[in-house]
Amino acid sequence: MRSLPPERTRNISVATFGCAIAEELKHCGYAQFLGMLDGLGELNSWGHQPEQHPLAHHGTNSFIPFSLPVAMLLEEVPSLRPGTNQ
């Protein structure tokens, strides 16, 4: 994404689960989720902080307790809905 011109990335939204990244592209929308019980995600984040810390571990398998509820988390972020301008 870094190599693309701003007009190509203006309407891109980035969602991360289990690892926070640097929000380098200021014209993109970011939603980052890292579970409170996610030690592996903390290591992978290299000091970057997510916007939300749900009570969850690193997994997304909804059959396992305390997994990241991906669908529910995405519904809560208005900037990630189709047709929403940044």
C-alpha positions as CSV (number, residue, x, y, z in Angstrom):
1,M,0.0,0.0,0.0
2,R,2.9,2.3,0.7
3,S,3.9,2.3,-3.0
4,L,0.4,3.3,-4.2
5,P,-0.5,6.9,-4.9
6,P,-2.9,8.5,-2.3
7,E,-5.8,8.6,-4.8
8,R,-5.7,4.8,-5.0
9,T,-5.7,4.3,-1.2
10,R,-8.1,7.1,-0.1
11,N,-11.1,4.7,0.2
12,I,-9.2,1.8,1.6
13,S,-10.0,0.6,5.1
14,V,-7.6,-1.7,7.0
15,A,-8.8,-4.0,9.8
16,T,-6.3,-6.0,11.8
17,F,-7.0,-8.8,14.3
18,G,-4.4,-10.1,16.8
19,C,-1.6,-7.7,15.7
20,A,-1.5,-3.9,15.7
21,I,0.4,-2.1,12.9
22,A,1.7,1.4,12.3
23,E,-0.9,3.6,10.7
24,E,1.4,5.1,8.2
25,L,-1.1,6.1,5.5
26,K,-3.1,8.9,7.1
27,H,-5.8,8.9,4.4
28,C,-6.8,5.3,5.0
29,G,-9.2,4.1,7.7
30,Y,-7.8,1.8,10.3
31,A,-9.6,-0.4,12.9
32,Q,-7.2,-2.5,14.9
33,F,-8.2,-5.2,17.5
34,L,-5.9,-6.9,19.9
35,G,-7.3,-9.2,22.6
36,M,-6.5,-8.5,26.3
37,L,-5.4,-12.1,26.6
38,D,-3.3,-12.1,23.5
39,G,0.4,-12.4,24.4
40,L,1.4,-13.5,20.9
41,G,-0.4,-10.5,19.4
42,E,1.4,-8.2,21.7
43,L,4.8,-9.6,20.6
44,N,3.7,-9.3,16.9
45,S,2.6,-5.7,17.4
46,W,6.1,-4.3,18.0
47,G,4.9,-1.6,20.3
48,H,2.0,-0.4,18.1
49,Q,-1.3,0.1,20.0
50,P,-4.7,-1.0,18.7
51,E,-7.8,1.1,19.0
52,Q,-9.7,-1.7,20.9
53,H,-8.7,-4.4,23.4
54,P,-11.7,-6.8,23.6
55,L,-11.7,-9.5,26.2
56,A,-10.3,-12.2,23.9
57,H,-7.2,-14.3,23.0
58,H,-5.4,-14.6,19.7
59,G,-7.8,-17.0,18.0
60,T,-10.9,-16.2,15.9
61,N,-12.6,-19.7,16.1
62,S,-16.0,-18.8,17.6
63,F,-16.3,-22.4,19.0
64,I,-13.5,-21.6,21.5
65,P,-14.3,-19.4,24.5
66,F,-12.8,-15.9,24.5
67,S,-12.1,-15.9,20.7
68,L,-12.0,-12.6,18.8
69,P,-15.6,-12.0,17.6
70,V,-14.5,-10.7,14.2
71,A,-18.0,-10.2,12.6
72,M,-19.3,-8.3,15.7
73,L,-16.2,-6.1,15.9
74,L,-16.4,-5.1,12.3
75,E,-20.1,-4.2,12.6
76,E,-19.2,-1.8,15.4
77,V,-16.8,0.3,13.2
78,P,-18.7,2.7,11.0
79,S,-15.7,3.6,8.8
80,L,-15.5,0.0,7.6
81,R,-19.1,-0.2,6.3
82,P,-19.4,-0.2,2.5
83,G,-20.2,3.2,1.1
84,T,-18.9,5.1,4.1
85,N,-16.6,7.9,3.2
86,Q,-13.5,8.6,5.3
